[in-house]
Amino acid sequence: MKKQLNPMGMLAYLAVMVVVLLLLSRVLTPAAEQQLTYAQVLEVFDAGDVRKFSLSADGELTMELYSKGEGQTVEASIGSTEQFHQDLDGLIHQQSSDGTLEDYDYPPARETINWVMILPYLVLGLALIYLIIVMVSRSNGGQNSMAKFTKANARSGNTGSRRVTFADVAGADEEKEELQEIVEFLQDPARFTRLGARIPKGILLVGPPGTGKTLLARAVAGEAGVQFLSISGSDFVELYVGVGAGRVRDLFEQAKKMAPAIIFIDEIDAVGRRRGAGLGGGHDEREQTLNQLLVEMDGFGKNEGVIVMAATNRKDILDPALLRPGRFDRQIYVGRPDWRGREAILKVHAKDKPLAEDVNLANLAKATAGFTGADLENLLNEAALLAAREKQPFLTNRNLEDAMLKVIAGPEKRSRVVNPHERRLTAIHEAGHAVVMYHLPTHDPVHQITIIPRGGAGGMTISLPADDQNYQSRNEMFEQIVSLLGGRAAEQLLLEDISTGASNDIQRATAIARDMVSKYGMSQRLGTVSYGSDGEVFIGRDYEKSKAYSEKVAGDIDEEVKIIIDQAYKRCTQLLQENLDKLQKVADNLLQNEAMDRATFETIMKED
C-alpha cells in the first residue's frame, strides 16, 4: 500500500517551496527593478552619486548610480514633476557643469500661472465688460438709442388706482357740461356730423392751481371709453436738441394709431411759452418743440379722431399761435367754486370720513370762501389727522375749525416763548384790527382773534366773508385798508409807540391803494385811467417795455397812494378813539384767554 502524507507534512512541504521560490526570485531579479523613495532620490542627488538619469512625463525616474556600477539602474516614481524641478533643477545644472552628471533627459518644467497676481486684473476686466453690456442694453433697449430718446413716454388711461368719472368731480357743473359734449361726440359722432358740426381739435383748461383741471381730464378719460394718453409738458423738454420735437411726433403717431383718442398735456406752459421769450434765440429747444406741436395740432397733416386737452394756470405766457381756433378751439375756465360748489366738494371728500352730529358742511362751505377743491380736501385731511391725534372716533366741528385755521395761517406755536411786553403789544395790535373791522359796514365779520403765534405771525385776527364776492367797490377796498391799519393805530393810542409788527399790514394796504390808483382808475385826481401795475416781468414780452406813463404821472400816483393811506389811517384812529374802552376790554380778554371767538367778541362790543 502507498503511504499517505499527513496534513502537517503537506503544509511543511508547501512552506519550504514558497521560501525557495522567494529566494530564487530575489537572486534572479535584476538591479533595474530596485525602487527608491522620493527622499532617497534627493539623497543620492545631494551625494553626487547619479551618473545618468531620465525622467518621463508621467513621473517615472530611472537612474544609473556610481555606487551600483556601470549599466546598473534603479527606479523611482515621482509624484509631481513640478516638485522635482523645484527641488533639483539648480543641483542638476551644477553637477552637469562640473562633470559629475554625465547625461540626463527630462522634460522642461511647465510654466505655472500665478493666479494671485492675475486675479485682480481678471476681475476688473470682467467688471468693465459687464458695465459696457449693461449700458448698451439700457441705451438701445432693442431699438436705436436716438429712437429711444425721442419716444414719448405717455401714460395710457387713468393714472390713478381707480376709474375717475364725472361723479367724482363736484363744484364744476358748467365745466362738466362742456366736456360732456366732447365725450358724447366721441361716443356717437354721427349725431353731430349730420348737422355739419366739427369736433373741437383742442380744449384748454385754464384756472388757478388746485381747482381740479387735471381731475376733469381724468374724468373725461373715464367717461369717454376711448384711448387716453396723458403726458406732462416737462416730459418734452430735454438736454439734447431735437428730442422734444421728436417726442411730439411720436405722441401724435401713437394717438393716430389708437384713434379715436384723447391726448392730455398737463402744465402745457412748460413747452408752450411765447416764442422769443427765452435767451436761446430761434434755436431754443423749447421753441422747436412748440413749433412741432403747432404743426401737429393744425398743420398740413390730418389728425382725425385725435383731441388734444391741456391744462395750465399761466395762460398769459402761452404763445398766441397755440391759443387760436383750430388748435385750441375751446378754452374752459375752471375757477374757484362758490359755496354750493364747496359744499358738494366737501361731501365728496367726506364720504369715507366719520363725521360727528355737530358738523355742518354747508356752514363750513360758507366759511371757506376762496378755497379751491385741493384746499378743501386738505382741510378735511388735516381735521382727520387732528381727530386721530386726539384718539377721537369722529371728526367734530372743533376739528374742522382748527384745521381751517391751520390751513389758513399754519399750526399754532404754543412753545414759543413770548415776553410780557410783546404779549401785551400783540394783544393790543390784534384788538385794534378787530374793533375797527366791527365798525366798518362793508367789512367781513370777525371770526376769531388769537395771540398764539401761528406761522410767522405773533397773532392773528381772522375774518370770514358771509358770502362769495367777485367784485369789490371803492368803499370796500378803502375800508379794507382801514382795517389793515387798525393794529398800528391801536399801538399808537394805547402804547404811545409803534412797532415793526405792522410791517406786513402796511405793505398790503399800500398795494391795495396803488391798485386803486393805477390799475382800477379809482383816483379822483388822475381820473379813470389805467396806468398798469408792477406785476411779474415776463422776459421777451415785458423786459424791454418802458412805463406807459411819464415821470410826472408816476409822482402823482405816489402822491395819490399816500393820500389814500393817510385818509384811511385818520378814519381808523377816529374809530378807535370812539371805542377806546372796548379796545382795552378786548385786549385784556386776549391777555387772559389768548384766543377769542366771534360770539365772545361781539358780546364785548355790544356791552354798554
Residue pairs with C-beta under 8 A, 6 or more apart in sequence:
5 13
31 68
31 72
31 73
31 74
32 62
32 72
32 73
32 74
32 75
33 75
34 74
34 75
35 74
35 75
35 76
35 77
36 44
36 63
36 74
36 75
36 76
37 76
38 76
38 78
38 79
40 76
41 61
41 63
41 76
41 78
42 87
42 88
44 50
44 63
44 65
45 88
45 91
45 92
45 95
46 91
48 66
48 95
48 100
49 65
49 66
49 67
50 63
50 64
50 65
50 66
50 95
50 100
50 101
51 64
51 65
51 66
51 70
51 101
51 102
51 103
52 63
52 64
52 101
52 102
52 103
52 104
53 61
53 62
53 63
53 64
53 101
53 104
53 105
53 106
54 61
54 62
54 104
54 105
54 106
55 61
55 78
55 81
55 84
55 105
55 106
55 107
56 107
57 81
57 107
59 77
59 78
59 79
59 80
59 81
59 84
60 75
60 77
60 78
61 75
61 76
61 77
61 78
61 84
62 73
62 74
62 75
63 73
63 74
63 75
63 76
64 70
64 71
64 72
64 73
65 72
65 73
65 74
68 74
78 84
81 106
81 107
81 109
81 110
82 109
82 110
82 112
84 106
85 109
89 109
92 101
92 104
95 101
96 104
139 145
139 148
140 148
141 148
149 238
149 240
149 243
149 246
150 242
150 243
150 246
150 247
150 249
150 250
151 247
151 250
152 231
152 235
152 236
152 247
152 248
152 250
152 251
152 254
153 231
153 235
154 229
154 230
154 231
154 251
154 254
154 263
155 229
155 230
155 231
156 227
156 228
156 229
157 221
157 227
157 228
158 164
158 218
158 221
158 222
158 228
159 218
159 230
160 218
163 222
164 215
164 218
164 219
164 221
164 222
165 219
165 222
165 223
166 176
166 179
166 180
166 219
166 222
166 223
168 215
168 219
168 348
169 176
169 212
169 215
169 216
169 219
170 341
170 344
170 345
170 347
170 348
170 373
171 212
171 337
171 338
171 340
171 341
171 342
171 344
171 345
171 373
172 211
172 212
172 216
172 334
172 337
172 341
173 341
175 205
175 216
175 332
175 334
176 216
176 219
178 203
178 330
178 332
179 203
179 216
179 219
179 220
179 332
180 223
182 199
182 200
182 203
182 220
182 224
182 307
183 220
183 223
183 224
184 191
185 192
185 197
185 199
186 199
186 224
186 225
186 226
186 260
186 262
186 307
187 224
187 225
189 199
192 199
199 307
200 307
200 329
200 330
201 297
201 298
201 303
201 307
201 308
201 326
201 327
201 328
201 329
202 297
202 307
202 308
202 309
202 310
202 327
202 328
202 329
202 330
203 307
203 308
203 309
203 310
203 328
203 329
203 330
203 331
203 332
204 268
204 309
204 310
204 311
204 312
204 315
204 323
204 328
204 330
204 331
204 332
205 213
205 216
205 217
205 309
205 310
205 311
205 312
205 332
205 334
206 213
206 311
206 312
206 313
206 315
206 331
206 332
206 333
206 334
207 213
207 313
207 333
207 334
207 335
208 313
208 335
208 336
208 372
209 313
209 372
209 374
210 372
210 373
210 374
210 375
211 334
211 335
211 336
211 337
211 372
211 373
211 374
212 334
212 372
212 373
212 374
213 311
213 313
213 334
214 266
214 311
215 373
216 334
217 230
217 264
217 266
217 309
217 311
218 230
220 228
220 262
220 309
221 228
221 230
221 262
221 264
224 262
226 260
226 261
226 262
227 255
227 258
227 259
227 260
227 261
227 262
228 261
228 262
228 264
229 251
229 254
229 255
229 258
229 261
229 262
229 263
229 264
230 263
230 264
230 266
231 251
231 263
231 264
231 265
231 266
232 265
232 266
232 267
232 270
233 265
233 266
233 267
233 268
233 269
233 270
233 271
233 272
234 267
234 270
234 271
235 247
236 244
236 247
236 248
236 270
236 271
236 289
237 244
237 270
237 271
237 285
237 286
237 289
238 244
238 247
238 285
240 285
241 283
241 285
241 288
242 285
242 288
243 285
244 271
244 285
244 286
244 288
244 289
244 292
245 288
245 289
245 291
245 292
247 289
248 289
248 292
248 293
248 296
249 292
249 296
251 263
252 263
252 296
252 303
252 306
255 261
255 263
255 303
255 306
256 303
256 305
256 306
259 304
259 305
259 306
260 305
260 306
260 307
261 305
261 306
261 307
262 306
262 307
262 308
262 309
263 306
263 307
263 308
263 309
264 308
264 309
264 310
264 311
265 271
265 308
265 309
265 310
265 311
266 310
266 311
267 311
267 312
268 310
268 311
268 312
268 318
268 322
269 312
269 313
269 314
269 317
269 318
271 286
271 289
271 290
271 293
272 290
272 293
272 310
272 312
272 318
272 319
272 322
273 286
273 290
273 317
273 318
273 319
274 317
274 318
274 319
274 320
274 538
274 540
274 541
275 287
275 290
275 291
275 319
275 321
276 540
277 317
277 538
277 539
277 540
277 541
278 284
278 286
278 287
278 539
278 540
279 539
280 286
280 287
290 319
290 322
293 322
294 319
294 321
294 322
294 327
295 301
296 303
297 303
297 308
297 322
297 326
297 327
297 328
298 326
298 327
308 327
308 328
310 328
312 318
315 323
315 331
316 538
317 538
317 541
321 327
322 328
323 331
336 370
336 371
336 372
337 344
337 345
337 372
337 373
338 468
339 362
339 365
339 366
339 369
339 467
339 468
340 365
342 365
342 368
342 371
342 376
343 361
343 362
343 365
345 373
345 376
345 377
346 361
346 364
346 365
346 376
346 380
347 361
349 376
349 377
349 380
350 361
350 380
353 380
353 384
353 395
354 393
354 394
354 395
355 361
355 394
355 395
356 394
356 395
356 396
356 397
358 396
358 397
359 395
359 396
359 397
359 400
360 397
364 400
364 404
366 466
366 467
367 404
367 447
367 464
368 375
368 376
368 379
368 404
368 464
369 464
369 465
369 467
369 468
369 469
370 465
371 379
375 407
378 407
379 400
379 403
379 404
379 407
380 395
380 400
380 403
382 403
382 406
382 407
383 395
383 399
383 400
383 402
383 403
384 395
384 399
386 399
386 402
386 403
386 406
387 394
387 395
387 396
387 399
392 399
405 448
405 454
405 462
406 412
408 462
409 454
409 455
409 457
409 460
409 462
410 454
410 455
410 456
411 454
411 455
412 452
412 453
412 454
413 452
413 453
413 454
414 452
414 453
416 453
418 426
418 453
418 458
422 458
423 451
423 591
424 587
424 591
425 491
425 495
425 499
425 501
426 451
426 458
426 459
426 501
427 451
427 459
427 587
427 588
427 590
427 591
428 490
428 491
428 494
428 495
428 583
428 587
429 459
429 487
429 488
429 490
429 491
429 499
429 501
429 502
430 449
430 450
430 451
430 459
430 460
430 461
430 487
430 590
431 449
431 490
431 583
431 584
431 586
431 587
431 590
432 486
432 487
432 488
432 489
432 490
432 491
432 493
432 576
432 583
433 449
433 461
433 483
433 484
433 486
433 487
433 490
434 446
434 449
434 461
434 486
434 586
434 601
435 486
435 490
435 575
435 576
435 579
435 582
435 583
435 586
435 605
436 482
436 483
436 485
436 486
436 489
436 572
436 575
436 576
437 443
437 444
437 445
437 446
437 461
437 463
437 483
437 486
438 445
438 446
438 601
438 602
438 605
439 575
439 579
440 479
440 482
440 483
440 575
441 479
442 473
442 475
442 476
442 479
443 463
443 476
443 479
443 480
443 483
444 463
444 464
444 465
444 466
445 463
445 464
445 466
445 598
446 461
446 462
446 463
446 598
446 601
446 602
447 462
447 463
447 464
447 597
447 598
448 460
448 461
448 462
448 595
448 596
448 597
448 598
449 459
449 460
449 461
449 462
449 586
449 590
449 595
449 596
449 601
450 459
450 460
450 462
450 590
450 594
450 595
450 596
451 458
451 459
451 590
451 591
451 594
451 595
452 459
452 594
452 595
453 459
454 460
457 504
458 501
459 590
463 483
472 480
474 516
474 522
477 512
477 515
477 516
477 522
478 516
478 564
478 567
478 568
480 512
481 509
481 512
481 513
481 564
481 565
481 568
482 568
482 571
482 572
482 575
483 572
484 505
484 506
484 508
484 509
484 512
485 502
485 505
485 506
485 509
485 565
485 568
485 569
485 572
486 572
486 575
486 576
487 501
487 502
487 505
488 498
488 502
488 505
488 506
488 569
489 569
489 572
489 573
489 576
490 576
490 583
490 587
491 497
491 498
491 499
491 501
491 502
492 498
492 573
493 573
493 576
493 577
493 580
493 583
494 583
494 584
494 587
509 565
509 568
510 561
510 565
513 560
513 561
513 564
513 565
513 568
514 533
514 557
514 561
515 533
516 522
516 523
516 564
517 523
517 526
517 531
517 557
517 560
517 561
517 564
518 530
518 531
518 532
518 533
518 557
519 530
519 531
519 532
519 533
520 530
521 527
521 528
521 529
521 530
523 557
523 560
525 556
525 560
526 553
526 556
526 557
526 560
531 547
531 548
531 549
531 553
531 557
532 547
532 548
532 549
537 543
547 554
549 557
576 583
579 605
582 604
582 605
582 607
585 604
585 607
586 596
586 601
586 604
586 605
589 596
589 600
589 604
590 596
